Amino acid sequence: QVQLVESGGGLVQAGGSLRVSCVASGINFSFYIMNWYRQAPGKQRELVAAVTGGGSANYVDSVKGRFTISRDNAKRTVDLQMNSLKPEDTAVYYCNAANSRLNYWGQGTQVTVSS
C-alpha cells in the first residue's frame, strides 16, 4: 500500500519560515520525481517545486529564491523549506510522487501566512 504522509504545516506571520515534510512508503522512492503542489481556496492546484531522484530541482517562478526542495532517498523523505513567506503562499500543500505511469498523493497539510 502506497502512503505519502505530510507534516509540518501551520500558521506563520509574513516574512517567517516553515518546513513541510513528506515521508513515503510502498514505492521505489528513488525512481519517482517528488513534487510539492499547493491549492489555495478557489484556485486550481499548482506545482510549486519538483525534485528528481538525482536531486535536480525546479520551482515555479513565484517561489524561486524563497523555497528549497530537498529529498533523502535513504530516508524516503522530501522536504520543502519555505522562507520569506507571503500571505499569497497560504494554501494546502500536497506531496506527490510521480513517474511515467503512476501518480500518488498525500492528504495535504495546511500552511497559513498571516499579514
Buried (B, 14 or more C-beta within 10 A) or exposed (E): EEEBBBEBBBEBEBEBEBBBBBBBEEBEBEEBBBBBBBBBEEEEBEBBBBBEBEEEBBBBEEBEEBBBBBBEBEEBBBBBBBBEBBEEBBBBBBBBBBEEEEEBBBEBBEBBBEE
